[in-house]
Amino acid sequence: MSATPDVVSHWIGGARTRGGSPRTAPVYDPATGAVQREVALADVTDVDAAVAAAAEAFPAWSELSVSRRQRVLFRARDLLEQRIDELAAIITSEHGKVLSDAAGEITRGLEVIELASGFPQLLKGEYSDNFSTGVDVHSIRQPLGVVGVISPFNFPAMVPLWFVPIAIASGNAVVLKPSEKDPSAALWIAELFAEAGLPSGVLNVVNGDKVAVDRLLEHPQVEAISFVGSTPIARYVYETATAHGKRVQALGGAKNHMLVLADADLDGAADAAINAGFGSAGERCMAVSVAVVAEPIADAFIAAVAERMSGLRVGDGRRGCDMGPLITREHRDRVSGYLDIALADGARIVVDGRGVEPDGAADGFWLGPTLIDGLPTTSAAYRDEIFGPVLAVIRVPGYAEGIELINANPYGNGAAVFTRDGGAARRFEREVTAGMVGVNVPIPVPVAYYSFGGWKASAFGDTKAYGPQGFHFFTREKAITRRWPEQAAGIDLGFPVAG
């Protein structure tokens, strides 16, 4: 593959192109604070060119045999597995997450390519023989055409791989708009699929900001939009795209809770809180940001978490650290500002990440793991999605109060319970108003053959990502009623019924 250029370009019609817009944006190395390259920001003409390339490629790709489409996916999967380290280095350089975490997100993306490789089984129609005398009915699933994917900064490889393999396996052509904060992974993936044999124009990458997003939402040839990001933008994407007649799956923000009951394995729960709260610097839509802890073990839980936090090494993700920097200086400052809000609202900061001494350059976008106790639910530090390495502990008397607090939150992405009580766990599974639930599992991201998505303000649209629902989203069903003439049917203006 070609080296990353000084300006991250677009990928349209099977080739890199700078596009016609002169606008660019800086792409930082979060561990140093330095601008390492610029990214081209598309104008409407650039987006139109990508859609046109996709529309031109769609007919031939959608008519390609199942076996030939499968071969492309098999080859892409093999190439990606061989080059995980290469892509992980790109992700770490632009996002900041540690190399092992970057490799982990790629591995989860590989799972979706593997699922997509089995698409013939997931796109099979149904058949009813002789439902009426001499009449058969069957259904087929067909691709939509050109589809748009708008992905976030926090998973620059995994989230595109949630959608792109399933969209192209289903026979669609794709225009991918990655985050302008860390765009190089998407370009790398597009080149890898081209090397795997994907025809030019089936996958296009357009870098940009709101100009590019809005054009995709409004473009008359784009049939569907898949989006992952914050709830306000997810709502905007959903409302705008559906107003323009598009099918939409828009996954929004989260405020994920873990309920720790008095009988929980305390060490296991504390480990889980560390892993789920501070992995990837808390920049995960499935990160645990609130631990709802039964009062009898709250002090012990806080002490166990704080002790583990003291051993975490924060620094450059290429140096074997546990946690890297945040994505930008502005985002770091926004997250840090919530600590002042929490203090003003009466909370106690047990561990303050603002004083971290990182293993990295002084100008990196650092904020260490932070633990807050006694955060009131009226505080903006509780209500808002902070999206950083901040874990709040809220004390409750027991299960009933804990589930009530969790269900009262407007978000419903993920939730977990930590307990040894099978009855309490089963009750939590059934009663919690979240789309993904963990029992002694803090980040319950489903495997690829299920589907990913939350409830309430965490998702807009009625279809989840990947899994069987992903294939249904990227296809539409056609039902065919068929009779082979043996004799004249005669004239009958009555409503047709089985007979």
C-alpha positions as a printed Julia matrix, in Angstrom:
499×3 Matrix{Float64}:
   0.0     0.0     0.0
   1.09    3.55   -0.63
   2.43    5.64    2.21
   0.12    8.05    3.97
   0.37   11.38    2.12
   0.81   14.82    3.67
  -2.83   15.46    2.79
  -5.21   12.59    3.39
  -7.19   12.43    0.18
 -10.47   10.87   -0.88
 -10.88    7.47   -2.53
 -13.29    7.75   -5.45
 -13.75    5.3    -8.28
 -10.81    3.17   -7.16
  -8.19    5.92   -6.9
  -6.95    8.58   -4.5
  -8.04   12.07   -5.41
  -7.54   15.42   -3.73
 -10.94   16.61   -4.94
 -11.91   20.09   -5.95
 -12.28   21.7    -2.52
  -9.29   23.67   -1.2
 -10.43   23.22    2.41
  -8.45   21.04    4.82
  -8.41   20.26    8.53
  -5.51   19.26   10.8
  -4.99   15.65   11.85
  -3.13   15.51   15.16
  -0.95   12.97   16.87
  -2.77   13.09   20.23
   0.27   11.8    22.11
   2.41   14.75   21.03
  -0.16   17.44   20.27
   1.49   18.04   16.89
  -0.24   18.27   13.54
   1.06   15.31   11.54
  -0.93   15.8     8.33
  -3.95   17.56    6.86
  -7.15   15.96    5.6
  -9.05   17.15    2.56
 -12.56   18.37    3.33
 -14.99   17.55    0.56
 -17.38   20.0    -1.02
 -20.7    19.05   -2.59
 -19.03   18.34   -5.94
 -16.66   15.84   -4.34
 -19.52   13.98   -2.65
 -21.46   13.96   -5.91
 -18.45   12.44   -7.67
 -18.27    9.66   -5.08
 -21.99    8.94   -5.35
 -21.74    8.93   -9.14
 -18.86    6.43   -9.0
 -20.88    4.22   -6.67
 -23.98    4.46   -8.85
 -21.96    3.49  -11.91
 -20.41    0.49  -10.15
 -23.63   -0.76   -8.55
 -25.33   -2.58  -11.47
 -22.38   -4.82  -12.32
 -21.51   -5.5    -8.67
 -25.09   -6.35   -7.68
 -25.33   -8.78  -10.61
 -22.04  -10.47   -9.8
 -22.44  -14.09   -8.75
 -22.59  -14.98   -5.08
 -19.39  -17.01   -5.27
 -17.39  -14.18   -6.84
 -18.57  -11.67   -4.25
 -17.66  -14.15   -1.53
 -14.14  -14.51   -2.91
 -13.56  -10.76   -2.51
 -14.67  -10.9     1.12
 -12.55  -13.98    1.86
  -9.51  -12.28    0.35
 -10.13   -9.03    2.23
 -10.44  -10.94    5.48
  -7.12  -12.74    4.89
  -5.3    -9.53    3.93
  -6.6    -7.68    6.98
  -5.61  -10.47    9.35
  -2.09  -10.39    7.93
  -1.8    -6.62    8.39
  -3.47   -5.93   11.71
  -0.3    -4.4    13.12
  -0.01   -2.0    10.18
  -3.56   -0.7    10.56
  -3.27   -0.59   14.37
  -0.25    1.71   14.07
  -2.25    4.08   11.87
  -5.13    4.12   14.36
  -2.86    4.78   17.33
  -1.05    7.6    15.55
  -4.29    9.5    14.86
  -6.64    8.43   17.65
  -4.17    7.87   20.49
  -5.52    4.57   21.83
  -2.86    2.05   22.75
  -1.72   -0.42   20.09
  -3.31   -3.43   21.76
  -6.66   -1.65   21.89
  -6.34   -0.65   18.24
  -5.61   -4.27   17.3
  -8.64   -5.32   19.34
 -11.03   -3.11   17.41
  -9.67   -4.48   14.12
 -10.24   -8.02   15.35
 -13.87   -7.2    16.1
 -14.14   -5.79   12.58
 -12.73   -9.03   11.22
 -15.61  -10.85   12.88
 -18.06   -8.88   10.76
 -16.16   -9.63    7.54
 -16.32  -13.31    8.49
 -20.07  -13.0     9.07
 -20.49  -11.16    5.76
 -18.62  -13.92    3.96
 -21.52  -16.22    4.8
 -24.08  -13.84    3.31
 -25.83  -16.39    1.03
 -27.3   -18.03    4.13
 -28.46  -14.66    5.51
 -30.03  -13.44    2.26
 -32.06  -16.53    1.45
 -35.7   -15.92    0.64
 -38.73  -18.09    1.43
 -40.84  -20.34   -0.75
 -44.44  -21.52   -0.46
 -45.42  -24.27   -2.87
 -48.95  -24.48   -4.27
 -50.43  -22.02   -1.77
 -53.33  -21.85   -4.21
 -54.04  -24.33   -6.98
 -51.11  -24.07   -9.37
 -49.8   -20.9    -7.68
 -46.46  -20.62   -5.84
 -45.11  -17.68   -3.8
 -41.48  -16.92   -3.07
 -39.43  -13.98   -1.84
 -36.01  -12.61   -2.66
 -33.88   -9.95   -1.02
 -32.26   -7.37   -3.3
 -29.72   -4.6    -2.62
 -30.77   -0.99   -2.21
 -28.21    0.69   -4.5
 -25.89    3.42   -3.22
 -25.67    3.61    0.59
 -23.84    6.05    2.86
 -21.86    5.23    6.0
 -20.88    8.02    8.43
 -18.5     6.75   11.1
 -17.11    8.3    14.32
 -13.58    9.02   15.52
 -13.51    6.56   18.4
 -13.43    3.4    16.25
 -11.93    4.42   12.91
 -11.66    0.8    11.71
 -14.26   -1.2    13.6
 -17.31    0.94   12.9
 -16.72    1.16    9.13
 -16.27   -2.61    9.23
 -19.62   -2.97   10.99
 -21.35   -1.68    7.88
 -19.18   -1.83    4.75
 -18.71   -5.63    4.48
 -22.42   -6.31    4.97
 -23.44   -3.54    2.57
 -21.18   -4.76   -0.22
 -21.9    -8.45    0.45
 -25.57   -7.59   -0.04
 -24.72   -6.1    -3.45
 -24.72   -2.39   -2.62
 -22.14    0.27   -3.44
 -20.9     2.42   -0.56
 -19.81    5.98    0.11
 -18.0     6.08    3.47
 -17.49    9.38    5.31
 -15.07    8.76    8.21
 -14.31   11.2    10.99
 -12.02   13.98    9.85
 -10.14   13.61   13.17
  -8.62   10.23   12.24
  -9.36    9.56    8.56
  -6.4     7.46    7.41
  -7.74    4.08    8.59
 -10.76    4.32    6.27
  -8.56    5.11    3.27
  -6.31    2.17    4.16
  -9.32   -0.16    4.36
 -10.6     1.01    0.98
  -7.24    0.26   -0.61
  -7.18   -3.16    1.05
 -10.58   -4.06   -0.4
  -9.37   -2.92   -3.83
  -6.37   -5.22   -3.46
  -8.77   -8.01   -2.54
 -10.5    -7.56   -5.89
 -13.38   -5.22   -5.09
 -14.25   -3.42   -8.35
 -13.61    0.31   -8.6
 -16.47    2.44   -7.31
 -18.07   -0.19   -5.08
 -16.4     1.38   -2.02
 -15.6     5.1    -1.99
 -14.25    7.25    0.84
 -15.05   10.95    1.1
 -13.38   12.9     3.88
 -15.11   15.96    5.19
 -17.21   17.72    7.76
 -20.87   18.81    7.93
 -20.83   19.82    4.25
 -20.14   16.22    3.23
 -22.55   14.78    5.78
 -25.42   17.0     4.7
 -24.9    16.19    1.03
 -25.02   12.46    1.76
 -28.2    12.93    3.8
 -29.87   14.85    0.99
 -28.46   13.24   -2.16
 -31.3    11.71   -4.22
 -29.23    8.68   -5.28
 -28.27    7.66   -1.73
 -30.83    5.1    -0.58
 -29.76    4.55    3.04
 -27.58    6.01    5.77
 -25.75    4.2     8.57
 -24.42    6.48   11.31
 -22.66    6.21   14.66
 -22.0     9.26   16.85
 -23.46   11.43   19.57
 -27.18   11.49   20.25
 -27.81   15.08   19.06
 -26.13   14.34   15.72
 -27.77   10.91   15.44
 -31.16   12.57   15.85
 -30.24   15.17   13.23
 -29.03   12.5    10.81
 -32.17   10.44   11.32
 -34.59   13.34   10.91
 -32.79   14.86    7.91
 -32.22   11.62    6.01
 -35.71   10.24    6.58
 -37.16   13.56    5.46
 -35.35   12.91    2.18
 -36.87    9.45    1.86
 -33.94    7.38    3.06
 -33.72    4.31    5.22
 -31.67    5.19    8.34
 -29.93    3.46   11.22
 -28.44    6.12   13.51
 -26.7     4.92   16.67
 -26.3     7.66   19.26
 -24.68    8.3    22.61
 -24.74    6.47   25.9
 -24.52    6.66   29.65
 -23.76    3.05   30.45
 -24.3     1.82   34.01
 -23.01   -1.19   35.87
 -25.08   -2.24   38.88
 -22.92   -3.83   41.57
 -24.99   -5.73   44.1
 -23.88   -6.55   47.63
 -23.17  -10.2    46.8
 -20.95   -9.41   43.78
 -17.39  -10.64   43.4
 -15.79   -7.4    44.55
 -12.43   -7.96   42.87
 -14.06   -8.98   39.61
 -16.36   -5.95   39.66
 -13.47   -3.57   40.4
 -11.43   -5.05   37.55
 -14.41   -4.69   35.24
 -14.92   -1.06   36.22
 -11.29   -0.28   35.4
 -11.36   -2.07   32.07
 -14.72   -0.71   30.94
 -14.31    2.77   32.34
 -10.79    3.64   31.21
 -10.05    1.48   28.17
  -9.49    3.69   25.12
  -9.53    6.66   27.55
 -13.26    6.16   27.99
 -13.89    7.1    24.35
 -16.2     4.17   23.72
 -19.95    4.23   23.24
 -20.04    1.11   25.42
 -17.72    2.45   28.14
 -19.07    2.18   31.67
 -19.33    5.71   33.02
 -21.52    5.08   36.1
 -21.14    2.37   38.73
 -24.35    2.03   40.72
 -23.19    0.28   43.88
 -25.17   -1.24   46.73
 -24.41    0.76   49.86
 -23.1    -2.16   51.97
 -20.08   -2.59   49.66
 -19.74    0.93   48.23
 -16.74    1.98   50.33
 -14.92   -1.28   49.64
 -15.69   -1.03   45.91
 -14.36    2.54   45.7
 -11.22    1.56   47.58
 -10.62   -1.41   45.28
 -11.08    0.68   42.14
  -8.87    3.49   43.43
  -6.11    1.02   44.3
  -6.16   -0.42   40.78
  -6.18    3.04   39.23
  -2.92    3.88   40.97
  -1.16    1.23   38.92
  -2.38    2.39   35.51
   0.24    3.81   33.2
  -0.95    6.69   31.03
   1.09    7.72   28.03
   1.94    7.29   24.38
   0.05    4.29   23.02
   3.17    3.11   21.21
   5.12    2.69   24.47
   3.21   -0.17   26.06
   1.06    2.05   28.28
  -2.36    1.1    29.62
  -4.21    4.2    28.45
  -3.44    6.86   25.87
  -4.48   10.49   25.37
  -7.82   11.88   24.29
  -8.48   12.62   20.63
  -8.07   16.43   20.66
  -7.13   19.22   23.03
 -10.67   20.63   22.82
 -12.22   17.3    23.75
  -9.76   16.84   26.63
 -10.68   20.27   27.98
 -14.38   19.56   27.63
 -14.07   16.31   29.59
 -11.9    17.96   32.22
 -14.52   20.68   32.65
 -17.03   18.13   33.91
 -14.85   17.56   36.99
 -15.4    21.17   38.03
 -19.13   20.71   37.41
 -19.2    17.59   39.58
 -17.38   19.35   42.42
 -19.72   22.32   42.24
 -22.68   19.94   42.45
 -21.43   18.34   45.66
 -19.52   15.29   44.42
 -16.16   14.15   45.78
 -13.28   13.47   43.43
 -11.53   10.37   44.76
  -8.9    10.22   42.01
  -8.28   13.35   39.91
  -6.88   12.6    36.46
  -5.94   16.2    35.82
  -2.73   15.67   37.76
  -1.53   12.72   35.71
   2.16   12.47   34.79
   2.09   10.76   31.4
   4.74    8.72   29.69
   4.61   10.98   26.68
   5.18   14.45   25.31
   4.12   17.35   27.48
   1.84   18.75   24.78
  -0.17   15.54   24.36
  -3.89   15.6    25.1
  -3.65   13.98   28.5
  -6.25   13.33   31.15
  -5.74   10.48   33.58
  -8.38    8.1    34.91
 -10.75    9.87   37.26
 -13.04    8.47   39.97
 -15.95   10.45   41.42
 -18.08    9.55   44.45
 -21.46   10.93   45.41
 -22.4    12.43   42.04
 -26.02   13.63   42.14
 -28.2    12.56   39.24
 -29.22   16.18   38.75
 -25.66   17.14   37.79
 -24.74   17.67   34.15
 -21.74   15.45   34.9
 -24.27   12.64   35.31
 -26.83   13.61   32.68
 -24.41   14.24   29.81
 -22.32   11.75   27.9
 -18.81   12.78   29.0
 -16.94   10.37   26.67
 -13.71   10.34   28.61
 -11.92    8.47   31.42
 -14.34    9.51   34.16
 -16.11    6.91   36.31
 -18.8     8.07   38.73
 -20.04    6.01   41.67
 -23.63    6.4    42.8
 -24.68    4.62   45.99
 -28.06    2.9    46.28
 -29.62    0.74   49.01
 -30.06   -2.26   46.72
 -31.42   -3.75   43.5
 -34.78   -1.98   43.34
 -33.31    1.48   43.68
 -30.49    0.64   41.26
 -32.72   -0.57   38.44
 -35.02    2.41   38.92
 -32.09    4.81   38.6
 -30.74    3.09   35.48
 -34.12    2.95   33.75
 -34.79    6.62   34.5
 -31.75    7.62   32.42
 -32.65    8.78   28.9
 -29.93    6.63   27.32
 -30.28    2.91   26.82
 -27.2     1.64   25.03
 -25.65   -0.9    27.41
 -26.06   -1.92   31.04
 -24.49   -4.58   33.24
 -25.16   -6.24   36.57
 -22.56   -7.8    38.84
 -23.97  -10.42   41.17
 -23.74  -14.08   42.19
 -27.55  -14.27   42.42
 -29.02  -15.94   39.33
 -32.5   -14.71   40.17
 -31.37  -11.1    40.42
 -29.42  -11.43   37.17
 -32.42  -12.85   35.31
 -34.65  -10.13   36.69
 -32.14   -7.49   35.55
 -31.99   -8.97   32.05
 -35.75   -8.66   31.72
 -36.29   -5.33   33.48
 -33.45   -3.08   32.35
 -34.3    -0.71   29.48
 -31.11   -1.09   27.45
 -30.43   -2.76   24.14
 -27.32   -4.67   25.23
 -27.02   -6.28   28.65
 -24.12   -7.87   30.49
 -24.21  -10.23   33.45
 -20.8    -9.96   35.11
 -19.64   -8.65   31.71
 -19.02   -4.88   31.7
 -18.96   -4.19   27.93
 -21.64   -6.45   26.44
 -20.87   -5.8    22.77
 -22.59   -8.66   20.91
 -20.63  -10.99   18.69
 -21.07  -10.4    14.96
 -23.85  -12.96   14.43
 -26.09  -11.0    16.8
 -26.74   -7.28   16.26
 -25.47   -4.11   17.95
 -27.72   -1.29   19.06
 -29.29    0.47   22.0
 -32.7     1.7    23.09
 -34.22    5.09   23.91
 -31.99    8.08   23.07
 -29.12    5.77   22.1
 -30.59    4.75   18.73
 -32.81    6.14   16.0
 -34.4     3.84   13.45
 -35.64    0.33   14.04
 -32.67   -1.66   12.71
 -29.48   -2.47   14.58
 -25.95   -2.75   13.2
 -24.39   -5.89   11.74
 -25.75   -9.37   12.37
 -28.97  -10.52   10.67
 -30.52   -7.07   11.11
 -27.66   -5.55    9.14
 -28.49   -7.69    6.12
 -32.14   -6.75    6.38
 -31.21   -3.07    6.54
 -29.1    -3.2     3.37
 -31.65   -5.17    1.34
 -35.35   -5.01    0.57
 -37.69   -7.91    0.14
 -39.55   -8.66   -3.04
 -42.44  -11.17   -2.96
 -43.31  -12.99   -6.18
 -46.59  -14.79   -6.8
 -46.26  -17.13   -9.8
 -48.5   -19.35  -11.89
 -47.57  -21.24  -15.04
 -50.61  -21.26  -17.37
 -52.14  -24.67  -18.06
 -55.57  -23.43  -19.06
 -57.39  -20.13  -19.24
 -57.98  -18.76  -15.77
 -61.18  -16.97  -16.73
 -62.51  -13.6   -15.61
 -63.01  -13.03  -11.89
 -63.04   -9.51  -10.43
 -63.24  -10.76   -6.84
 -60.36  -10.33   -4.39
 -57.88  -13.21   -4.94
 -57.96  -15.88   -2.22
 -56.34  -19.25   -1.83
 -58.33  -22.07   -3.34
